[in-house]
Amino acid sequence: MKKLNHDVLSRSGKEALQKARQKVIEQRDELIGKLDALRFDPHWYRRVVHTAAASLLLYYVLPAYEWVNNGKVYLVLGLLILGGIIEVLRIKGILHSKNFFGLRQYERERAGSYLYFSVAAVLLLVVFPQAIAIPCLLCACLTDPIMGEIRYRFGKTAGIIAGFFVSFILFVITWYSAGFTIMMIVSVVGACGAVIGETVKYKWIDDDFLIQMVPALVIVILMLGLIYLGVNVSLPVVLYPFGGTI
Amino acid sequence: MTQQNTEYMDTQAANEHVRRMAVLLSPVLIMTPLVISIILLVQWFIQGYLQHDARYTTELILGVVIIVGNILFDIPFVQSLRKSSTKKVHEHDKDLNE
């Protein structure tokens, strides 16, 4: 009698398990079906990836413990190396380009612009002071897509004017505490650098790299020039670590 | 789809897993910068506003700039997603019913 009950229970348990498994499979198939049905514009996807990169400012806001300071440097360098390896595998044909979403046609035989963006962003975060790195990074995140959209809708000149205006504001926001004259000089020079970096097109260097590095290098040269001329220039602190000073 | 899409590699031919991954990453792309800007705004509120420290004003301005900049591009992105998904999901449901 006991054995019979056990058999009945185990059979009903198996049936319940089978039903649950079937239900999970059905739900999974339904979810996959809905995901596959979704289609979106790669153009807007790339724009959103650009603006989402503003999240990199978290780098400066993390608490200023020694292990955090070291860890974040190793993390960004590690991610960069990983991206580099993936791109080498893609260009050599080991990884197929269809495994990447939203790549442009001209990126088929050269590194994707996301790698150029990452190289410049990591250089800015690790090498440059934050007063220079933050506006240049924001130029790539905001100026680039805004300039692209305005250029597409209203023409090249309107794009350049809008790009200069947006970059100028970004530099003013980060340099306002350095004094009016320094703020204006740095903002004009930085905005010009960002617009030149975005406008000039080279086959092997992406504008995502140039829009960050050109203004950064131009401002470094400007700072060195001002120091050489005896002008007292102190770089403003833009962001403070969460919960404490630098 | 816009005319600009001709300059992109054929997304229809993209690996199914990659496309699903791109779709699943969309909420992360939208939410992460918003979370970071909220962190900046909270920092300004705690250190700048409550403790009257003017050095934290940049946190406030950058937080607002990041939120505005992101929402500006998130809206057309989500619109492009919804338009195609509504149509396609209805087609998918219709196929299932048949």
Chai-1 contact restraints between the chains, C-beta under 6 A:
chainA,res_idxA,chainB,res_idxB,connection_type,confidence,min_distance_angstrom,max_distance_angstrom,comment,restraint_id
A,G33,B,H92,contact,1.0,0.0,6.0,A-B,restraint_1
A,K34,B,V89,contact,1.0,0.0,6.0,A-B,restraint_2
A,L35,B,R20,contact,1.0,0.0,6.0,A-B,restraint_3
A,L35,B,V23,contact,1.0,0.0,6.0,A-B,restraint_4
A,A37,B,K88,contact,1.0,0.0,6.0,A-B,restraint_5
A,A37,B,V89,contact,1.0,0.0,6.0,A-B,restraint_6
A,A37,B,H92,contact,1.0,0.0,6.0,A-B,restraint_7
A,L38,B,V23,contact,1.0,0.0,6.0,A-B,restraint_8
A,L38,B,S85,contact,1.0,0.0,6.0,A-B,restraint_9
A,R39,B,S84,contact,1.0,0.0,6.0,A-B,restraint_10
A,F40,B,S80,contact,1.0,0.0,6.0,A-B,restraint_11
A,F40,B,L81,contact,1.0,0.0,6.0,A-B,restraint_12
A,D41,B,S80,contact,1.0,0.0,6.0,A-B,restraint_13
A,P42,B,Y8,contact,1.0,0.0,6.0,A-B,restraint_14
A,P42,B,T11,contact,1.0,0.0,6.0,A-B,restraint_15
A,H43,B,T2,contact,1.0,0.0,6.0,A-B,restraint_16
A,H43,B,Q4,contact,1.0,0.0,6.0,A-B,restraint_17
A,W44,B,P76,contact,1.0,0.0,6.0,A-B,restraint_18
A,W44,B,F77,contact,1.0,0.0,6.0,A-B,restraint_19
A,W44,B,S80,contact,1.0,0.0,6.0,A-B,restraint_20
A,R47,B,F73,contact,1.0,0.0,6.0,A-B,restraint_21
A,V48,B,L29,contact,1.0,0.0,6.0,A-B,restraint_22
A,V48,B,F73,contact,1.0,0.0,6.0,A-B,restraint_23
A,V48,B,F77,contact,1.0,0.0,6.0,A-B,restraint_24
A,T51,B,G69,contact,1.0,0.0,6.0,A-B,restraint_25
A,T51,B,N70,contact,1.0,0.0,6.0,A-B,restraint_26
A,T51,B,F73,contact,1.0,0.0,6.0,A-B,restraint_27
A,A52,B,L29,contact,1.0,0.0,6.0,A-B,restraint_28
A,A52,B,T32,contact,1.0,0.0,6.0,A-B,restraint_29
A,A52,B,P33,contact,1.0,0.0,6.0,A-B,restraint_30
A,A54,B,P33,contact,1.0,0.0,6.0,A-B,restraint_31
A,A54,B,I66,contact,1.0,0.0,6.0,A-B,restraint_32
A,S55,B,T32,contact,1.0,0.0,6.0,A-B,restraint_33
A,S55,B,P33,contact,1.0,0.0,6.0,A-B,restraint_34
A,S55,B,I36,contact,1.0,0.0,6.0,A-B,restraint_35
A,L58,B,I36,contact,1.0,0.0,6.0,A-B,restraint_36
A,K98,B,A13,contact,1.0,0.0,6.0,A-B,restraint_37
A,K98,B,A14,contact,1.0,0.0,6.0,A-B,restraint_38
A,K98,B,N15,contact,1.0,0.0,6.0,A-B,restraint_39
A,N99,B,N15,contact,1.0,0.0,6.0,A-B,restraint_40
A,N99,B,V18,contact,1.0,0.0,6.0,A-B,restraint_41
A,F101,B,A14,contact,1.0,0.0,6.0,A-B,restraint_42
A,F101,B,V18,contact,1.0,0.0,6.0,A-B,restraint_43
A,F101,B,A22,contact,1.0,0.0,6.0,A-B,restraint_44
A,L103,B,M9,contact,1.0,0.0,6.0,A-B,restraint_45
A,R104,B,E7,contact,1.0,0.0,6.0,A-B,restraint_46
A,R104,B,Y8,contact,1.0,0.0,6.0,A-B,restraint_47
A,Q105,B,E7,contact,1.0,0.0,6.0,A-B,restraint_48
A,L142,B,G69,contact,1.0,0.0,6.0,A-B,restraint_49
A,P145,B,F73,contact,1.0,0.0,6.0,A-B,restraint_50
A,I173,B,I61,contact,1.0,0.0,6.0,A-B,restraint_51
A,V238,B,T58,contact,1.0,0.0,6.0,A-B,restraint_52
A,F242,B,Q43,contact,1.0,0.0,6.0,A-B,restraint_53
